[in-house]
Amino acid sequence: MEQFKPEFAGKMNFYLSAVDEQLRQDGDNPSIGIILCKTRKNLIAEYALRNTNTPIGVSEYKITRTIPADLKKDLPSIKELEKELGHGG
C-alpha cells in the first residue's frame, strides 16, 4: 500500500468508464469509485479529482484483525455471502 498519487484518479476514472459502459444496466446509477490508500494528502487528492465528473472518493484506511461490534451486526456472515454467491450450503 502506498500514499495517494494523482495517477490513481485517472486509473479510477478509466475503470469507472469501462464498468459503466460494459456492465451498467438501464436504471442503474453511475458507478462510484473508492480509492483506499495508506495515507493521503488532501491538496493532492483535491487537485487530482477537481475536474473529474465521475464520483470518486479517497480515504485512508487502517488494517484491523477484528470488526467493530457496531459494524459487525450490519454485515452479512460468511455463510450468508457464500449462499448469495452460490458457493455453499
N, C-alpha and C positions, 0 to 999 in steps of 0.2 A: 504494500500500500504506500501511497505517496501523497504529497501535498497537491492541491488543485492546480491544474495547469490550464491556460486558455484553450489549448487544443482539445481538451475534453469536451468543451461546449460544441465545437464543430463536429466532433465524432458523434456526440449525442444527437445533435440536430440531424445528421445523416441517418442514424439508426431510427429515429422517430419518423422521418420522412418515409423510409423504407417500410416500416411496420404499418404506418397509416395507409400507404399505397397498396401493399400486398395483403394485409390481414384485416384491416378495419372493415366492418360491415355497415350497411345502412343503419342509421340510428345510433351507432357507436359514437361516443365523444372522441375528440383527438387524444392520442396517447400523451402521457406525461412522463418526462424524463427525470430521473433522480440520480444524481452523481454523488456517491459517498466517497469521502476522502479522509485520509489520516488527519490532515489539517487543511484549513482553507484561509486564504487572505481575502477579506471581504471586498477590497477595492479591485483586486484582480478578477474575482468572480463577477463583480458588478460590470466591469468593462467588457469581459468576455461574453456576457449574456445580454448586454444593453440593447442590441439591435436584433435579437433573436425573437421571432414571432411565435415559436413553439414554447409551451410551458415546460420549463426545466428548473429544477431546484438543486441546490448544492448544500450538502451538510457534512459535518464531521461525524465520526462515529467512534464508539468505543466497543471493544470486544468484551463480552462477559460470559461467564460459564452458566449463569442462571438467568431465567426470565423473571423480571419483576412481577410480583404477585398481582398487581393491578392490571398488568397486560396479559398475564397467563390465562385469566378467566375469559378473555375475549378471543383468544387464539384457538384454532382447531387442534385436536390431538393428532398424533402421528397416524393413528388408526383412521381417524376421520379423513385425513389427507389421502391416505392410501386408498380408502374406499372411493373418494371423489375421483381419484386418478385411475381407478380400476386396477390397482396393484395388490389388492389383498382382501382378506376376508373379514 
